[in-house]
Amino acid sequence: YYNFGSYAHLEVPLMVTYTKDRWIYMLGANFRYNFKISNLQEVEQRYLLEQSLTSTTEPKVETEKTILLSDFSSTMNISPVLGVGYQLKPALRFDLRLSKPVWNNATTFGQKEVAKSLYNVPQIQFNATWRWRSNKPYKRAQ
């Protein structure tokens, strides 16, 4: 298996919003670029293969790697986003968004395993938005 301290990604949500009274409803897509994980440490480990309980032979050990260092390269995810928010004041808004990736551009078996265990997990995002000059009208320069 592999040890790493952190990984980074960049997300760009594209959403349609509907506002009713002070409530905001959001629906859209989230595009996420997962950067290559470069601070990896490989730890050697052997896995016992499953066998029948009546077997009299020695246990078999898998030594061939199924996930390689190259499988931690950059990938792209696309996920639907569903959210709800509340406009507390004209300048202050809170919202909660839920997303779960449905597509990843992983091609090899190892990349798909990394994507399944690391990137394809549900996300909950909490957002607070503050607009500095929301209650002052825009004035043109004369």
C-alpha positions as CSV (number, residue, x, y, z in Angstrom):
1,Y,0.0,0.0,0.0
2,Y,1.0,3.7,-0.2
3,N,1.4,6.4,2.4
4,F,0.9,10.1,1.6
5,G,0.3,13.2,3.7
6,S,-2.1,15.1,1.5
7,Y,-3.5,15.6,-1.9
8,A,-5.0,18.6,-3.7
9,H,-7.8,19.3,-6.1
10,L,-9.5,22.2,-7.8
11,E,-13.3,22.3,-8.1
12,V,-15.5,24.4,-10.4
13,P,-19.2,24.2,-9.7
14,L,-21.7,25.2,-12.4
15,M,-25.1,25.6,-10.9
16,V,-28.6,27.0,-11.6
17,T,-30.2,28.7,-8.7
18,Y,-33.8,29.5,-7.8
19,T,-34.7,31.9,-5.1
20,K,-38.0,31.9,-3.2
21,D,-38.4,34.4,-0.3
22,R,-35.0,34.1,1.4
23,W,-34.4,30.4,0.4
24,I,-32.0,29.5,-2.4
25,Y,-32.2,26.1,-4.2
26,M,-29.3,25.0,-6.3
27,L,-28.9,22.2,-9.0
28,G,-25.9,21.7,-11.2
29,A,-22.6,19.9,-11.9
30,N,-19.2,20.0,-10.1
31,F,-16.1,19.6,-12.2
32,R,-13.1,18.5,-10.1
33,Y,-9.5,18.3,-11.2
34,N,-7.4,16.0,-8.9
35,F,-3.7,16.9,-9.0
36,K,-1.0,14.2,-9.2
37,I,-0.1,12.9,-5.7
38,S,3.7,13.4,-5.6
39,N,4.6,12.8,-1.9
40,L,4.1,9.0,-2.0
41,Q,5.8,6.4,0.1
42,E,5.5,2.8,-1.0
43,V,5.1,0.3,1.8
44,E,5.5,-3.4,0.9
45,Q,2.7,-5.6,2.0
46,R,1.6,-9.1,1.0
47,Y,-2.0,-10.2,0.8
48,L,-3.3,-13.7,1.5
49,L,-5.5,-15.0,-1.3
50,E,-8.8,-16.6,-0.4
51,Q,-8.8,-20.4,-0.4
52,S,-11.2,-23.2,0.3
53,L,-11.3,-24.2,4.0
54,T,-10.7,-27.8,3.0
55,S,-7.4,-27.0,1.3
56,T,-4.3,-28.9,2.6
57,T,-1.8,-26.8,0.7
58,E,0.2,-23.8,2.0
59,P,-1.6,-20.4,1.8
60,K,-0.8,-18.5,-1.4
61,V,0.5,-15.0,-1.2
62,E,0.0,-12.4,-3.8
63,T,3.2,-10.5,-4.5
64,E,2.3,-8.8,-7.8
65,K,1.4,-5.1,-7.5
66,T,-2.1,-4.1,-8.6
67,I,-1.6,-0.4,-7.9
68,L,1.5,1.3,-9.3
69,L,3.0,4.7,-8.5
70,S,1.9,5.9,-11.9
71,D,-1.7,5.3,-11.0
72,F,-1.7,8.3,-8.7
73,S,-1.5,10.7,-11.7
74,S,-3.9,13.6,-12.2
75,T,-7.6,12.8,-13.0
76,M,-10.9,14.6,-13.6
77,N,-14.2,14.0,-11.8
78,I,-17.7,15.1,-12.7
79,S,-20.5,15.0,-10.1
80,P,-24.1,16.3,-9.8
81,V,-24.6,19.0,-7.1
82,L,-27.7,19.6,-5.1
83,G,-27.9,22.4,-2.6
84,V,-30.0,24.7,-0.5
85,G,-29.2,28.1,1.0
86,Y,-30.6,30.9,3.1
87,Q,-30.1,34.6,2.6
88,L,-29.8,35.9,6.2
89,K,-29.1,39.5,5.3
90,P,-28.7,41.3,1.9
91,A,-24.9,40.8,2.3
92,L,-24.8,37.4,4.1
93,R,-25.8,34.0,2.7
94,F,-25.2,30.4,3.9
95,D,-25.6,27.3,1.8
96,L,-25.1,23.5,2.0
97,R,-24.2,21.5,-1.1
98,L,-24.1,17.7,-1.6
99,S,-22.3,15.9,-4.4
100,K,-21.2,12.4,-5.3
101,P,-18.9,11.8,-8.3
102,V,-20.4,9.8,-11.1
103,W,-17.6,9.9,-13.7
104,N,-13.8,9.7,-13.5
105,N,-11.4,9.6,-16.5
106,A,-9.3,6.8,-14.9
107,T,-8.2,4.2,-17.5
108,T,-6.1,1.5,-15.8
109,F,-7.2,-0.9,-13.1
110,G,-4.9,0.8,-10.6
111,Q,-6.2,4.3,-11.4
112,K,-9.8,3.1,-11.1
113,E,-9.0,1.6,-7.6
114,V,-7.4,4.9,-6.5
115,A,-10.4,6.8,-7.8
116,K,-12.9,4.5,-6.2
117,S,-11.3,4.7,-2.7
118,L,-9.9,8.3,-2.7
119,Y,-11.9,10.5,-5.1
120,N,-15.3,8.9,-5.6
121,V,-16.6,9.6,-2.1
122,P,-19.7,11.8,-1.3
123,Q,-18.9,15.4,-0.4
124,I,-20.8,17.8,1.8
125,Q,-19.8,21.5,1.4
126,F,-20.8,24.3,3.7
127,N,-20.5,27.8,2.2
128,A,-20.8,31.3,3.7
129,T,-20.9,34.3,1.3
130,W,-20.4,37.9,2.3
131,R,-20.7,40.7,-0.2
132,W,-18.9,43.9,0.9
133,R,-21.0,46.5,-1.0
134,S,-24.3,44.7,-1.5
135,N,-26.6,47.4,-0.1
136,K,-25.1,50.4,-1.9
137,P,-26.2,51.1,-5.5
138,Y,-23.6,51.3,-8.2
139,K,-22.8,54.8,-9.3
140,R,-21.3,55.7,-12.6
141,A,-18.3,57.9,-12.9
142,Q,-19.3,61.3,-14.1
